[in-house]
Amino acid sequence: MSNTSDMAGEMWTGVAPARPKCAYDFSPP
């Protein structure tokens, strides 16, 4: 899961805490 699409999807799956960086890059609506 290194693609931007996967990273964005991880937020909704609850894997955001595992990747704090993607949380900063992608802000929830």
DSSP file (Angstrom, degrees, kcal/mol; ACC not computed):
  #  RESIDUE AA STRUCTURE BP1 BP2  ACC     N-H-->O    O-->H-N    N-H-->O    O-->H-N    TCO  KAPPA ALPHA  PHI   PSI    X-CA   Y-CA   Z-CA
    1    1 A M              0   0    0      0, 0.0     9,-0.0     0, 0.0     0, 0.0   0.000 360.0 360.0 360.0  75.7    0.0    0.0    0.0
    2    2 A S        +     0   0    0      4,-0.0     2,-0.1     5,-0.0     0, 0.0   0.479 360.0 104.1-116.6  -8.5    2.3    2.7   -1.2
    3    3 A N  S  > S-     0   0    0      1,-0.1     4,-2.4     4,-0.0     5,-0.2  -0.426  77.5-123.5 -75.8 151.3    0.1    4.3   -3.9
    4    4 A T  H  > S+     0   0    0      1,-0.2     4,-2.4     2,-0.2     5,-0.2   0.871 113.6  55.1 -61.0 -36.3   -1.7    7.6   -3.1
    5    5 A S  H  > S+     0   0    0      1,-0.2     4,-1.8     2,-0.2    -1,-0.2   0.908 109.4  46.2 -63.4 -41.8   -5.0    5.9   -3.8
    6    6 A D  H  > S+     0   0    0      2,-0.2     4,-2.1     1,-0.2    -2,-0.2   0.903 110.4  53.4 -67.3 -40.2   -4.3    3.3   -1.2
    7    7 A M  H  X S+     0   0    0     -4,-2.4     4,-1.0     1,-0.2    -2,-0.2   0.913 109.3  48.2 -61.3 -43.0   -3.1    5.8    1.3
    8    8 A A  H  X S+     0   0    0     -4,-2.4     4,-0.8     1,-0.2     3,-0.4   0.884 111.6  50.6 -65.4 -37.1   -6.3    7.8    0.9
    9    9 A G  H  X S+     0   0    0     -4,-1.8     4,-1.6     1,-0.2     3,-0.3   0.824 100.0  64.4 -70.0 -30.6   -8.3    4.6    1.3
   10   10 A E  H  X>S+     0   0    0     -4,-2.1     5,-2.8     1,-0.2     4,-1.2   0.837  94.4  61.2 -62.4 -31.1   -6.4    3.7    4.5
   11   11 A M  H  <5S+     0   0    0     -4,-1.0     3,-0.4    -3,-0.4     5,-0.3   0.926 107.8  42.6 -60.4 -43.9   -7.8    6.8    6.2
   12   12 A W  H  <5S+     0   0    0     -4,-0.8    -1,-0.2    -3,-0.3    -2,-0.2   0.793 111.6  55.0 -75.2 -26.8  -11.4    5.5    5.8
   13   13 A T  H  <5S-     0   0    0     -4,-1.6    -1,-0.2     1,-0.0    -2,-0.2   0.663 118.6-110.0 -80.7 -14.4  -10.4    1.9    6.7
   14   14 A G  T  <5S+     0   0    0     -4,-1.2    -3,-0.2    -3,-0.4     4,-0.1   0.606  89.4 115.5  97.7  13.5   -8.9    3.2   10.0
   15   15 A V    >>< +     0   0    0     -5,-2.8     4,-1.0     1,-0.2     3,-0.9   0.346  42.8 102.9 -94.2   6.0   -5.3    2.6    9.1
   16   16 A A  G >4 S+     0   0    0     -6,-0.7     3,-1.1    -5,-0.3     7,-0.3   0.901  73.8  57.9 -55.8 -44.5   -4.6    6.3    9.2
   17   17 A P  G 34 S+     0   0    0      0, 0.0    -1,-0.3     0, 0.0    -2,-0.1   0.818 101.7  57.2 -56.4 -30.1   -2.9    6.0   12.7
   18   18 A A  G <4 S+     0   0    0     -3,-0.9    -2,-0.2     1,-0.3     3,-0.1   0.810 116.8  34.9 -70.7 -29.2   -0.5    3.6   11.1
   19   19 A R    <X  +     0   0    0     -3,-1.1     4,-1.1    -4,-1.0     3,-0.5  -0.715  65.5 170.2-126.8  82.0    0.5    6.2    8.6
   20   20 A P  H  > S+     0   0    0      0, 0.0     4,-1.3     0, 0.0     5,-0.1   0.797  76.6  64.3 -61.2 -28.6    0.4    9.6   10.2
   21   21 A K  H >> S+     0   0    0      1,-0.2     4,-2.2     2,-0.2     3,-0.6   0.931 100.5  48.6 -61.8 -46.2    2.0   11.2    7.2
   22   22 A C  H 3> S+     0   0    0     -3,-0.5     4,-3.0     1,-0.3    -1,-0.2   0.817 104.6  61.5 -65.1 -28.7   -0.9   10.4    4.9
   23   23 A A  H 3< S+     0   0    0     -4,-1.1    -1,-0.3    -7,-0.3    -2,-0.2   0.877 108.2  42.7 -64.3 -36.5   -3.2   11.8    7.5
   24   24 A Y  H << S+     0   0    0     -4,-1.3    -2,-0.2    -3,-0.6    -1,-0.2   0.886 115.9  48.0 -75.8 -39.1   -1.5   15.2    7.0
   25   25 A D  H  < S+     0   0    0     -4,-2.2     2,-0.6     1,-0.2    -2,-0.2   0.882 117.4  43.2 -68.7 -38.2   -1.3   14.9    3.3
   26   26 A F  S  < S-     0   0    0     -4,-3.0    -1,-0.2    -5,-0.2     0, 0.0  -0.929  75.0-161.6-115.1 115.0   -5.0   13.9    3.0
   27   27 A S        -     0   0    0     -2,-0.6    -3,-0.1    -3,-0.1    -4,-0.0  -0.786  26.2-112.3 -96.0 136.0   -7.5   15.9    5.1
   28   28 A P              0   0    0      0, 0.0    -1,-0.0     0, 0.0    -5,-0.0  -0.330 360.0 360.0 -63.5 145.0  -10.9   14.3    5.7
   29   29 A P              0   0    0      0, 0.0    -2,-0.0     0, 0.0     0, 0.0   0.476 360.0 360.0 -64.7 360.0  -13.9   16.2    4.1
